[in-house]
Amino acid sequence: MSIDRAGLSAQLAHTLSETALAGLASPRRGKVRDVYRLDAERLLLVATDRVSAFDRVLTTIPFKGEILTGLSHAWFERTRDIARNHLLERPDPAALVVRSLSPVPVEVVVRGFLAGSIARDYAAGKRELYGLRLPDGIAPGERLDPPLVTPTTKEEVGTHDRPVSETEVVARGLVPAGTWAEIREKALALFEAGQAWARAHGLELVDTKYEFGLDRAGSVWLIDEVHTPDSSRYWRQTPQGPQALDKEFLRQWLLSRGWKGDGPPPEIPDSTRVDLAQRYAELFETLEGRPPPLAVGASRDRLEQNLRRAGLIA
């Protein structure tokens, strides 16, 4: 990697928890991104270092914003032949200027393995999930062929996203039937491309989340982030079993302490924050074939200087 554990630890003092940019109205804050409106046609997405689990923002992770933005930028460019996307430019390692679109109120989760929340539900005896009937006898971590499309609603920060079936998505009027069919097709094609790329680099893309938006004509665009360790599960096979190079490491750390999103979360030590940052950086290097370009320093100062240089803030 371009930065070692000592460097990741040093960056703990500089993690970006939130932004307030001169000359721009207060942003809409998601779990990770601060979203600023630049004008009627463009938004500025700043990926902070905030990390969430079980729909709760918990702490910050060194260099998280840069790594997520770098991977999303690469995947937006890599998948333009599959789905048009909202990317316009990248003025800073942690920021994208994007086309302003109307977000579809559904997150599209595609699952290629029995893992994560669906594996926990399955182990608890549930077989009717997301409007699907799963057969008995699926082992934890087993490949799902074909992959499953399991939508969830998009709720406010701090509120659990709710599983829905594809039938419910259309019946409730969340997405018109024809639009949903197009979104479903694009999501599966993106997942196929992501799995093929991951396997070529010695990894498995286990599952992932996609978000889409609509323009005034109703055309479908890919938005938000693509195939990052926040939105996706990646496994590297080891003699001890699959190693998670994604946020599942933090989820399992929390679950081992009995926390599933309700009540006060346990305090996350710096060593765990650095452990997760190492996995994110390793994932970037494995997928992109080069170390992530990271340098210890004041993220906020760099961001503001780059945005000022690009003429986006005063």
N, C-alpha and C positions, 0 to 999 in steps of 0.2 A: 504494500500500500504506500501511497505518497505520504502518509502520516501514521505514526506509531501510537501505541496506547498512551504514552506520555503526552503526545500532542493532543489526543482526544481529551485527556484529562485537563490539560491546560485550557481547552476551549470551553470547558464548563463555566468559566467565569464570563464568557462572552456570548452565551446562547441567547437567541432572540425569542422572547416570549410573546411580544406583541409590537405593533408599529403604530406610529402617528406621524404621517408625512405632511410636511408644510405645504400649504396651498391646496390640499385635497380634503374633501369632506371626510368625516369619520368613516372608517371602513365597516363593512359587515364582516364579523369575525366568525369563521367556521371553526371546526376542531383544529385545523392546522393553518388554513390560509386566511389572510386578511385581504378582503376584496374591495378595491377602490374603483369608483367610477371616474374615468378620465373624460369621457364625453358620451354622446348618445350611442356611439357605435363601438366603443372600446372600454375594456376593464383592465385594471392592473391587479394581477394575482401575486401576492407576496407569500411565499411558503415560509412560515416561521419554524422554530425548532420545537414547537409544542408537540406533545405526544399524548394520544388518547387511547383508552382501552375500555371496552364495554360502554362506549358512548359517553365516557367521562374524560375531560382533559385533566391530566395528572401532573406532568412535569415537562421538562425540556430535555432534548437529546443533542449532543454536539454535532453540528454540521448537518442536521437532519434536513433543513430547508434546501440547502445546496444539492444534496444527494437526490432528494425527491424531484426537484426541479430538473436536474440533469437527466435523470432517467425518463421523466415525462417528456422532456424536449426531444430526446432521442427517439422515443416511441411515437410521438406525434409525427415526426419526420418519416419514420420507418413504415408507418401504416397508412399513409395518405391514399394509397391505392385501394384500401379496404373501406375507409370511412373518412369523409372530409372532417376536419377538426378546427377548433377555434384559435389555434396558435397564429400569432402575427409576428412577434419578435421576443427576444430574451435580453433585456437590458442589464440584467444582473444575474449572478449565479443562482439566486433564490427568487427570481421574479420573472413573470411572463406578462406580456401585453397580449390580450386575447380579444376576439370578437365578442360583442355583447349579444347573448342569445337568451331565450326563455328556457330555463332548466325544466326538464321532464321530472315530475315529482316522484320518481321511482329509481332506486339504485338496482342495476342489473348485475347480479352475482352469478358467475358461471363457475361450476365446480367440476373438477376432473378427478377428484379423489374423495373418499369419505374421510373428511378431516374438519377440524374446527367445531363450530357450533352445531352443525348438522350431525357430526359424529357423536357429540355429547348427547344430543337429543335421541339419536339412534340407540346409543348404549343404554339410555334410560327407558327403552322399550317403545319409543314412538316410531310409527311406520308411515303415518299420514303427515307429510311435511310439504309445505308450499303447494298444496293441491296435488302432490304426487304420492303414489303408493310405492314405498320401497319394499323389496322382498326381504325375507329373513336371510340370515347367513352371510351378510356382507361384513368382512373383517375391517377393523380400524385401519385406515391408510390404504384401503384397497382402491384400485382404479375404477372409476365410473365410466362406462362406455355404453352409449354416448354420454358426454358431459351433461350435467343438469343445469337448467336455468332456474334460479331461485330468487325472485325479486324481493326487495324490501322497500317499505316506505322511507322517505327522507324526512326525519324529524329534526326538531331544533336541538342545538347542542345541549347535552345533559339529559336528553330524553332518548329512550331506547328506540332504535328503528324497528319497525314491525314487519314480520314476514307476511307476505301475501302470495296468492297463487296468480298465475298468468291470467286465468279466467277472471279473477277479482280485479286485476289491473284494468281490464277492459270494461267489466260490468259496472265498476264504480266510476267510470268516466275519467280515470286518472290519465289514460292514454288511449286515443282512438285505435280501433282494431288494426287498421292498415298501418298506422305508424308503429304500433307495437310489433307487428310482424317484421317490419324493416329493422327496428331496433334489435329484435331477437336475432335476426340473420346476421347483422353486423357484429353483435356481441360474440356470437359463436365463431365467426370468421376471425375476429381479433384474437380470441382465445386460442384458436388453432395456430395462428401465427406466433403468438407468445409461447405456446408450448414447444413448437418446433425450434424457436430460437433458444429457449432455455435448455432443451435437450442437447442441442449442438454445442452448448457451453457447459455440459456436465451437470445440469440442474433439472428439476421438475417444477414447472409452474402448476401448482396444486389447485389453486382457485384464485379468482380475482373479482374485483368490482369495477363496473363501468358506469359512467354517467353520460347522459346525452342532453342536448338542447335543440330547440327548434328556432328557425328564423321566421321572419314575417310570412314567408310563403309556406311554412309548415315543413320545410326540408330538415332532415335529421343531421345533426353534427355531434361528433365526439367532443366532450369537454372534460374539465377538471384535471384528472391525472390518469396515467396509463402504466400498468405493470410495475408499480413501485412496491417497496416492501411494506408500505402502509396499506395499500389497496389490495395486496396480493399475498399469497403464501408461496414461498419457494423452499424446496428441500434439496439438500445435498446428501447423497447416500454415503454413509460411513459404516465401518464394521459394527458400530454400536447402534445403528439404525439411522433414520432420517435426521439430519441436522437442519433446524429452521434458520434461514437467513432473512428473517422478517420480523414483524411485530408479534408473531405468535410466541416468541421467546418471552416477551413481557407479559402476555396474557397468561402463560403457564406459570410464570413467577408469581403473578397475582393470585391465580387459582390455588397454587400450593400454599398460600397463606389464607385461604378461605374467603377471598374477596371476588365477587362476580358482578360488581357494579353498583351494589346497593350499600348505603351507609358510608362512613368515612373510609377512604382507601388507606392502605398501609403506606408508610413513608418509603419512598424509593431511594436507596442509597446511591451515591455517586458511582460506585463500582458497577452497579447494575445499569446505570445510564450509559456508562462507557462500554459495557459489554454489548448493549444494543447498538450503539454507534459503530462498533467494530463489525457487527454483522451487516449493517447497512452499507458500510464502506466496502466490505468484502463482496457483497452482492453486486454493487456497481462495477467493481473491477472484474468480476467474473463475467458479467453480461456484456460489458462494453470493451473488454480486452485491454483496459488501461486503468491506472489508478484514478480515483476521483480527484480533481484539482482542488485540494483543500489547503488552507493556510490559517494558522492560529492568528486570531485578531478580532477586532471589534466589528462584528457583523453589521451592526446598525450603521456605523460610520461608512463602511464600504457600500452598503445598499444605498444610502442617501447620496453619496458621491456619484455613483453610477446612474441613479435616476436623474440627478441634476444634470449630469453630462449628456444624458439622452433627451433632456428638455421636458421631462415628465413632471418634475416638481420645481418649485421656485428655489 
